[in-house]
Structure formats: structure tokens, C-alpha cells
Amino acid sequence: RPATAVRLADRAVDAGVTVSVDPGRRIGDRDFGGAVDRADVVFLNEREASTAMDRHLGDDDDLDRVVVVKRGAGGAEVLTPTGERAGHDGFDVEAVDTTGAGDAFAAGFLAVVAGEDRPAYDRALAVGNACGALAARERGARVRLDWDAVESLVGEPVR
């Protein structure tokens, strides 16, 4: 719910931690503007991005937060307030169940960028996509993600 998201975002801002928001498929139906306004990072899929960019975020040239557009098996893209863009094509895996893959992607992405003054978005996207792919290879929303499995899929050290 938008009001709950705002309260949680306010608590995170007060604590001085990075705020990320993934408003999900109802972003076009509900007003998540308050939560998005407080966010440092906003995660959207392509359909949500087409709705949210105009309604909540402005255009690509006028962003004031990091926007990550998830494309499922097609990878993801980052847009930043400084105009930086990064993309990653994702990983070709046999998907069994995509439930939780977006959340796994966000966890991997945030694990890389959290606490960095100048995040390595290429690496964050690779790790996020690897986490999402690992989640999609298993049934259910809970999957054990670890650095060894992520690095095995990425093909190089990412820590």
C-alpha cells in the first residue's frame, strides 16, 4: 500500500540508509509518488516504467534518482541522475518458475551498490541478473543465493 511504503521510506531516510522502492504492477493504479520521491533507487519492469516515467519520475534527461528497468530474461538497464546508462543482457537459463526472480534481482543489485559512493552499475546489473536467473531456475519464491553461485553464472569474480 502506498501509505505503508511512505512510512517505511520515511523511517529509512531518518535512519540514513539507502531507500529502494519496487512499486510493482499497481503503480499505474495507485499513487506511489510519496514513496518514489523518498527513494534513492526505483525498480520497475518495462511496462511499469512506461507508466511511471511520466507519472512519477519525469523523462530520462531529468531524473533525480537511480532507475533500474528490469526486462526479465532480457536483462536490465540503469538510468542515473547524472545521465549514466548501463545495461546487461541477462543470462540464458532454463526458467522453471519466475516467482521471486525480480526480488532476487533487486537483492543482488543492491548488494553491489549499497554503501558505494560511485557504484559499479555494470557489475550491479550482472549480479542482479545472475540472482534473478538463479531464482528462475528453481520452483518457488525462496532460493538460496550465494556469491559462489553468482560468480559461477557471471563467469568472473564480482565481490
Backbone as CSV, one residue per row, in Angstrom:
resi,resn,N_x,N_y,N_z,CA_x,CA_y,CA_z,C_x,C_y,C_z
1,ARG,0.833,-1.181,0.000,0.000,0.000,0.000,0.878,1.245,0.000
2,PRO,0.505,2.258,-0.755,1.314,3.472,-0.845,1.594,4.133,0.505
3,ALA,0.601,4.224,1.385,0.830,4.886,2.682,1.847,4.116,3.521
4,THR,1.782,2.804,3.475,2.756,1.984,4.200,4.141,2.175,3.608
5,ALA,4.228,2.206,2.298,5.515,2.411,1.630,6.133,3.754,2.026
6,VAL,5.322,4.788,2.138,5.827,6.103,2.552,6.339,6.054,3.987
7,ARG,5.584,5.430,4.873,6.037,5.328,6.272,7.361,4.582,6.382
8,LEU,7.484,3.492,5.668,8.738,2.727,5.691,9.884,3.535,5.089
9,ALA,9.617,4.225,3.994,10.653,5.052,3.364,11.084,6.178,4.305
10,ASP,10.140,6.797,5.003,10.480,7.855,5.968,11.385,7.316,7.071
11,ARG,11.080,6.128,7.560,11.915,5.531,8.616,13.326,5.258,8.095
12,ALA,13.435,4.792,6.870,14.750,4.524,6.287,15.526,5.822,6.073
13,VAL,14.854,6.850,5.579,15.508,8.152,5.389,16.000,8.674,6.736
14,ASP,15.162,8.598,7.762,15.547,9.048,9.101,16.755,8.277,9.626
15,ALA,16.871,7.006,9.254,17.990,6.176,9.702,19.239,6.392,8.844
16,GLY,19.098,7.143,7.758,20.244,7.432,6.904,20.676,6.284,6.007
17,VAL,19.742,5.399,5.676,20.081,4.276,4.807,19.497,4.480,3.407
18,THR,20.040,3.751,2.466,19.557,3.814,1.090,18.121,3.311,1.030
19,VAL,17.298,4.022,0.296,15.894,3.648,0.140,15.685,3.153,-1.286
20,SER,15.175,1.939,-1.390,14.805,1.423,-2.707,13.315,1.095,-2.690
21,VAL,12.690,1.269,-3.847,11.252,1.024,-3.977,11.015,0.247,-5.255
22,ASP,10.206,-0.785,-5.140,9.722,-1.523,-6.303,8.207,-1.547,-6.177
23,PRO,7.534,-0.528,-6.723,6.092,-0.401,-6.514,5.262,-1.482,-7.191
24,GLY,5.814,-2.183,-8.134,5.110,-3.296,-8.743,4.054,-2.896,-9.749
25,ARG,3.283,-3.892,-10.123,2.350,-3.737,-11.243,1.236,-2.731,-11.004
26,ARG,0.986,-2.361,-9.769,-0.115,-1.435,-9.494,0.318,0.026,-9.504
27,ILE,1.518,0.312,-9.980,1.992,1.693,-9.981,1.085,2.601,-10.811
28,GLY,0.445,2.064,-11.826,-0.466,2.866,-12.638,-1.810,3.109,-11.989
29,ASP,-2.164,2.263,-11.007,-3.468,2.345,-10.358,-3.434,3.067,-9.017
30,ARG,-2.271,3.081,-8.375,-2.141,3.675,-7.048,-1.092,4.774,-7.068
31,ASP,-1.190,5.699,-6.143,-0.244,6.811,-6.083,0.953,6.461,-5.204
32,PHE,2.001,5.971,-5.838,3.235,5.652,-5.130,4.217,6.819,-5.161
33,GLY,3.753,7.997,-5.556,4.625,9.168,-5.673,5.377,9.494,-4.398
34,GLY,4.740,9.391,-3.237,5.398,9.699,-1.970,6.570,8.776,-1.700
35,ALA,6.395,7.487,-1.946,7.482,6.527,-1.735,8.575,6.725,-2.771
36,VAL,8.190,6.932,-4.012,9.172,7.152,-5.077,9.973,8.421,-4.807
37,ASP,9.312,9.465,-4.309,10.009,10.719,-4.006,11.102,10.542,-2.953
38,ARG,10.942,9.581,-2.070,11.905,9.354,-0.994,12.988,8.340,-1.380
39,ALA,12.823,7.691,-2.517,13.704,6.596,-2.914,14.997,7.089,-3.562
40,ASP,16.061,6.361,-3.284,17.331,6.560,-3.979,17.368,5.714,-5.245
41,VAL,16.746,4.531,-5.183,16.714,3.591,-6.299,15.278,3.128,-6.490
42,VAL,14.798,3.173,-7.736,13.455,2.699,-8.068,13.598,1.563,-9.081
43,PHE,12.992,0.416,-8.753,12.985,-0.747,-9.640,11.640,-0.838,-10.331
44,LEU,11.667,-0.999,-11.658,10.448,-1.118,-12.450,10.665,-2.148,-13.544
45,ASN,9.596,-2.806,-13.991,9.736,-3.593,-15.216,9.404,-2.671,-16.384
46,GLU,9.518,-3.174,-17.591,9.320,-2.299,-18.767,7.930,-1.677,-18.809
47,ARG,6.905,-2.470,-18.530,5.535,-1.949,-18.561,5.340,-0.873,-17.499
48,GLU,5.842,-1.145,-16.286,5.727,-0.172,-15.202,6.498,1.097,-15.527
49,ALA,7.661,0.954,-16.157,8.483,2.120,-16.493,7.753,3.034,-17.464
50,SER,7.016,2.465,-18.409,6.299,3.311,-19.360,5.231,4.148,-18.663
51,THR,4.643,3.619,-17.599,3.660,4.356,-16.804,4.335,5.316,-15.841
52,ALA,5.341,4.834,-15.122,5.940,5.598,-14.027,6.823,6.744,-14.481
53,MET,7.485,6.599,-15.599,8.406,7.647,-16.022,7.659,8.974,-16.161
54,ASP,6.511,8.951,-16.790,5.746,10.187,-16.946,5.086,10.621,-15.645
55,ARG,4.514,9.674,-14.942,3.704,9.996,-13.767,4.531,10.352,-12.533
56,HIS,5.643,9.650,-12.302,6.385,9.804,-11.054,7.824,10.284,-11.211
57,LEU,8.450,10.027,-12.354,9.892,10.212,-12.438,10.352,11.263,-13.429
58,GLY,9.525,11.696,-14.332,9.977,12.616,-15.368,10.581,11.837,-16.515
59,ASP,11.280,12.536,-17.401,11.880,11.816,-18.526,13.321,11.423,-18.210
60,ASP,13.924,10.677,-19.119,15.276,10.147,-18.916,16.299,11.244,-18.638
61,ASP,16.078,12.434,-19.157,17.052,13.516,-19.016,16.871,14.322,-17.738
62,ASP,15.857,14.036,-16.949,15.558,14.840,-15.771,15.308,13.978,-14.534
63,LEU,16.087,12.914,-14.376,15.909,12.027,-13.230,16.615,12.589,-12.007
64,ASP,16.048,12.350,-10.834,16.731,12.747,-9.601,16.982,11.550,-8.696
65,ARG,16.896,10.351,-9.264,17.213,9.129,-8.535,17.621,8.073,-9.562
66,VAL,18.194,6.992,-9.095,18.566,5.883,-9.976,17.314,5.080,-10.301
67,VAL,17.132,4.786,-11.578,16.005,3.973,-12.033,16.574,2.719,-12.690
68,VAL,16.086,1.570,-12.241,16.508,0.291,-12.803,15.299,-0.312,-13.496
69,VAL,15.435,-0.551,-14.801,14.354,-1.140,-15.582,14.690,-2.611,-15.811
70,LYS,13.863,-3.479,-15.233,14.060,-4.927,-15.327,13.338,-5.438,-16.571
71,ARG,14.029,-6.307,-17.312,13.454,-6.867,-18.530,13.390,-8.390,-18.494
72,GLY,13.322,-8.957,-17.295,13.241,-10.411,-17.166,14.427,-11.083,-17.829
73,ALA,14.155,-12.063,-18.690,15.215,-12.797,-19.374,16.037,-11.878,-20.282
74,GLY,15.487,-10.708,-20.614,16.193,-9.754,-21.470,17.173,-8.861,-20.738
75,GLY,17.369,-9.084,-19.441,18.353,-8.308,-18.691,17.752,-7.096,-18.015
76,ALA,18.550,-6.043,-17.923,18.108,-4.833,-17.221,18.955,-3.646,-17.645
77,GLU,18.465,-2.453,-17.306,19.153,-1.203,-17.635,19.068,-0.263,-16.439
78,VAL,20.116,0.537,-16.253,20.152,1.554,-15.201,20.197,2.923,-15.852
79,LEU,19.405,3.844,-15.324,19.434,5.255,-15.711,19.743,6.038,-14.444
80,THR,20.663,7.000,-14.519,21.050,7.748,-13.316,20.792,9.230,-13.489
81,PRO,20.762,9.963,-12.387,20.569,11.419,-12.470,21.686,12.133,-13.224
82,THR,22.863,11.536,-13.282,23.988,12.165,-13.999,23.990,11.816,-15.475
83,GLY,22.985,11.074,-15.923,22.896,10.709,-17.334,23.610,9.405,-17.673
84,GLU,24.205,8.772,-16.680,24.870,7.493,-16.919,23.825,6.431,-17.235
85,ARG,24.159,5.600,-18.200,23.306,4.469,-18.561,24.171,3.228,-18.603
86,ALA,23.645,2.158,-18.095,24.335,0.882,-18.164,23.304,-0.185,-18.443
87,GLY,23.713,-1.210,-19.142,22.802,-2.299,-19.442,23.506,-3.636,-19.351
88,HIS,22.729,-4.674,-19.146,23.238,-6.039,-19.118,22.160,-6.920,-19.727
89,ASP,22.570,-7.804,-20.644,21.611,-8.619,-21.388,20.983,-9.746,-20.585
90,GLY,21.526,-10.070,-19.448,20.974,-11.159,-18.663,21.641,-12.481,-19.013
91,PHE,21.105,-13.566,-18.468,21.694,-14.890,-18.633,20.656,-15.847,-19.191
92,ASP,21.109,-16.698,-20.100,20.231,-17.672,-20.726,20.167,-18.906,-19.836
93,VAL,19.088,-19.042,-19.092,18.884,-20.199,-18.226,17.506,-20.782,-18.525
94,GLU,17.336,-22.032,-18.169,16.027,-22.650,-18.320,15.176,-22.251,-17.119
95,ALA,14.211,-21.390,-17.357,13.359,-20.900,-16.280,12.315,-21.953,-15.917
96,VAL,12.245,-22.238,-14.623,11.260,-23.175,-14.090,10.096,-22.404,-13.481
97,ASP,10.419,-21.310,-12.771,9.413,-20.514,-12.076,10.017,-19.129,-11.837
98,THR,9.395,-18.099,-12.357,9.951,-16.750,-12.204,9.468,-16.042,-10.936
99,THR,8.676,-16.728,-10.118,8.216,-16.141,-8.861,9.421,-15.771,-8.001
100,GLY,9.525,-14.521,-7.629,10.625,-14.069,-6.783,11.880,-13.669,-7.529
101,ALA,11.919,-13.863,-8.840,13.126,-13.529,-9.601,13.410,-12.027,-9.577
102,GLY,12.382,-11.208,-9.632,12.579,-9.761,-9.575,13.122,-9.307,-8.233
103,ASP,12.626,-9.919,-7.161,13.134,-9.600,-5.826,14.579,-10.054,-5.676
104,ALA,14.893,-11.234,-6.228,16.281,-11.727,-6.191,17.185,-10.788,-6.981
105,PHE,16.699,-10.308,-8.135,17.469,-9.333,-8.913,17.773,-8.103,-8.067
106,ALA,16.752,-7.546,-7.436,16.936,-6.322,-6.633,17.923,-6.563,-5.496
107,ALA,17.841,-7.708,-4.846,18.763,-8.023,-3.750,20.199,-8.057,-4.246
108,GLY,20.427,-8.695,-5.377,21.780,-8.762,-5.929,22.291,-7.395,-6.341
109,PHE,21.434,-6.619,-6.997,21.811,-5.271,-7.432,22.187,-4.420,-6.223
110,LEU,21.331,-4.425,-5.204,21.576,-3.606,-4.014,22.789,-4.082,-3.224
111,ALA,23.069,-5.380,-3.243,24.251,-5.894,-2.541,25.530,-5.287,-3.110
112,VAL,25.525,-4.966,-4.387,26.708,-4.373,-5.022,26.773,-2.870,-4.780
113,VAL,25.655,-2.169,-4.909,25.701,-0.699,-4.852,25.590,-0.124,-3.445
114,ALA,25.094,-0.905,-2.492,24.899,-0.388,-1.131,26.217,0.090,-0.534
115,GLY,26.199,1.306,-0.084,27.352,1.863,0.609,28.480,2.358,-0.293
116,GLU,28.325,2.245,-1.595,29.365,2.726,-2.507,29.080,4.167,-2.904
117,ASP,30.124,5.002,-2.890,29.960,6.384,-3.339,29.783,6.454,-4.853
118,ARG,30.486,5.618,-5.561,30.403,5.574,-7.021,30.144,4.122,-7.434
119,PRO,28.881,3.716,-7.429,28.561,2.312,-7.714,28.999,1.872,-9.110
120,ALA,29.377,0.626,-9.203,29.722,-0.005,-10.478,28.437,-0.630,-11.029
121,TYR,27.701,0.139,-11.811,26.394,-0.325,-12.265,26.478,-1.524,-13.188
122,ASP,27.537,-1.631,-14.005,27.679,-2.814,-14.857,27.756,-4.070,-13.999
123,ARG,28.562,-4.019,-12.943,28.709,-5.164,-12.049,27.405,-5.410,-11.287
124,ALA,26.742,-4.345,-10.845,25.471,-4.488,-10.123,24.420,-5.161,-10.997
125,LEU,24.358,-4.790,-12.265,23.395,-5.415,-13.175,23.734,-6.881,-13.416
126,ALA,25.023,-7.189,-13.577,25.427,-8.579,-13.781,25.054,-9.432,-12.573
127,VAL,25.338,-8.933,-11.375,24.996,-9.675,-10.160,23.480,-9.780,-10.011
128,GLY,22.765,-8.685,-10.226,21.304,-8.724,-10.151,20.705,-9.712,-11.134
129,ASN,21.166,-9.668,-12.376,20.656,-10.601,-13.377,20.994,-12.046,-13.022
130,ALA,22.185,-12.271,-12.479,22.557,-13.627,-12.064,21.632,-14.104,-10.941
131,CYS,21.367,-13.249,-9.965,20.470,-13.627,-8.864,19.071,-13.923,-9.379
132,GLY,18.566,-13.102,-10.282,17.247,-13.344,-10.871,17.214,-14.639,-11.660
133,ALA,18.268,-14.910,-12.413,18.335,-16.146,-13.204,18.411,-17.368,-12.292
134,LEU,19.213,-17.276,-11.238,19.304,-18.388,-10.289,17.947,-18.665,-9.649
135,ALA,17.215,-17.619,-9.314,15.890,-17.784,-8.723,14.922,-18.416,-9.724
136,ALA,15.013,-18.026,-10.983,14.098,-18.539,-12.004,14.341,-20.011,-12.319
137,ARG,15.524,-20.509,-12.013,15.842,-21.913,-12.291,15.216,-22.869,-11.277
138,GLU,14.662,-22.337,-10.194,14.090,-23.180,-9.142,12.616,-22.855,-8.926
139,ARG,11.895,-23.822,-8.451,10.470,-23.624,-8.172,10.303,-22.918,-6.830
140,GLY,9.403,-21.936,-6.793,9.097,-21.222,-5.555,9.830,-19.898,-5.458
141,ALA,9.390,-19.108,-4.502,9.916,-17.745,-4.362,11.159,-17.682,-3.490
142,ARG,11.534,-18.768,-2.855,12.701,-18.743,-1.968,13.817,-19.565,-2.581
143,VAL,14.944,-18.915,-2.743,16.109,-19.595,-3.297,17.337,-19.169,-2.506
144,ARG,18.237,-20.071,-2.314,19.477,-19.738,-1.613,20.433,-19.121,-2.631
145,LEU,20.779,-17.876,-2.409,21.722,-17.184,-3.277,23.039,-17.026,-2.535
146,ASP,24.126,-17.356,-3.191,25.431,-17.137,-2.576,26.405,-16.649,-3.645
147,TRP,27.490,-16.061,-3.178,28.446,-15.453,-4.102,29.056,-16.476,-5.048
148,ASP,29.305,-17.699,-4.593,29.892,-18.718,-5.474,28.966,-19.029,-6.646
149,ALA,27.670,-19.191,-6.379,26.709,-19.470,-7.445,26.603,-18.287,-8.404
150,VAL,26.596,-17.074,-7.862,26.517,-15.873,-8.699,27.755,-15.781,-9.587
151,GLU,28.934,-15.949,-9.001,30.172,-15.849,-9.781,30.276,-16.948,-10.823
152,SER,29.745,-18.119,-10.515,29.751,-19.216,-11.482,28.929,-18.842,-12.720
153,LEU,27.796,-18.205,-12.508,26.933,-17.801,-13.624,27.526,-16.602,-14.364
154,VAL,28.054,-15.632,-13.615,28.639,-14.440,-14.257,29.909,-14.801,-15.014
155,GLY,30.657,-15.760,-14.490,31.886,-16.181,-15.149,33.135,-15.454,-14.720
156,GLU,33.020,-14.670,-13.637,34.175,-13.933,-13.114,33.873,-13.484,-11.697
157,PRO,34.910,-13.140,-10.938,34.672,-12.635,-9.577,33.871,-11.334,-9.608
158,VAL,32.921,-11.209,-8.697,32.097,-10.000,-8.633,32.123,-9.335,-7.267
159,ARG,32.799,-9.929,-6.314,32.868,-9.355,-4.958,33.959,-8.329,-4.870
